[in-house]
Amino acid sequence: QQLRRRQARRRVVHLAGLSLPGFLLEVSGSPLEVYLYPTAAERTRDAAGLDTMPPAVPNASRPRYIVSGNLVAIHVSPRDALAERVENVLTARHAGAP
């Protein structure tokens, strides 16, 4: 029953430009979309067209892209410390993905 509740809370998301669906999580009240690829090479090919450059002027509502190994994640948070922690965790975990 607990597994069913967890699965019910997981929402599938789609981002224009990416061929795989992702899933939406909530991290301390902020949305985090996660897209996982079988390999880093597939992620590289699929995500080549994404504009992942951070804005020249910080903007709390602009998505922050985290691209590492076989992962693409999109996080929107007005809290810089939280955004940095999320990025550190995800890049550390997925940097060595095949």
N, C-alpha and C positions, 0 to 999 in steps of 0.2 A: 504494500500500500504506500509506503514512503517513497519507493522508486517511482510509482505512478504519479505521485504529487510532484516530485522533482521533474519528471518528464513533461508534465502539464505546464510547468512554469517556463520551460525552455521554449523559446520562440525561434523559428527559422526566419532568417532575413536574407535579402538579396541586394547586391550592390551592382549598379550598372557598371559594366566593364569587367566584372569577375564572372567566370563561368560556373563556379561552385556556390552552392548556398552556404551561408554561415549560420551561426546561432547568436542570439542576443542574451547577454548576461547583464546583471546590474551589480556595479561595484561601488559601494558606499553611496548609493543614490544616483550614480551616473551610468549612462548606457555604454556598454562595451560590446561591439560586434567582433566575432572571431571567425576567421575563415582558415581552415586547415587543408593543406594540400598533401598528396602522397609523398612528394619530394620537394626539395628546395628549387630544383630546376623547373618543375611545373609551376611553382609559385612565381618564379622569376618571369617565365613566359606570360602567364595569365595576368599578372599585375603590372606589366611593363607600361601600360597606358595611364596608370593612376597618378594624379598630381599629389604627391605626398610632401611637398615642400611646406615647411611651417610658414605661417604668415609673418610678414615683416613687422607688423604691429600685433602683439598678442591679443587674441580674441577668445573669450571663454566659450563661445558657442561654435567655434570652428573645430572640426574634427582633428584629432591628432592621430596620425597613422603610425603604426608600429609594424615594421616589416623585418622579419628575422627568420632565417632557416626556411621552414615550410609554412610559416604563419604570416597572415595579414590580419591586423586588428585595428579597429577604429574606435577611439575613445573620445568622448566629449565630457569634459569636466572643467568647471571654473577654478578648481583647486589644483594649483601647480604641483604641490607636494604629492597629492594623490596620483596625478597623471604621471609623475616621474616614478613613483613606486610601481605602478602598474606596468610601465614600460620596462623598468629594470627586471621585474619578475618574468615578464614574457620574453624578453630578449635573452635572459640567462637560460631559460628553459628550452628555447627553440633554436638557439644559435648552432647547436651541433646536430640538428635534424638532417637526415640523409637527403 
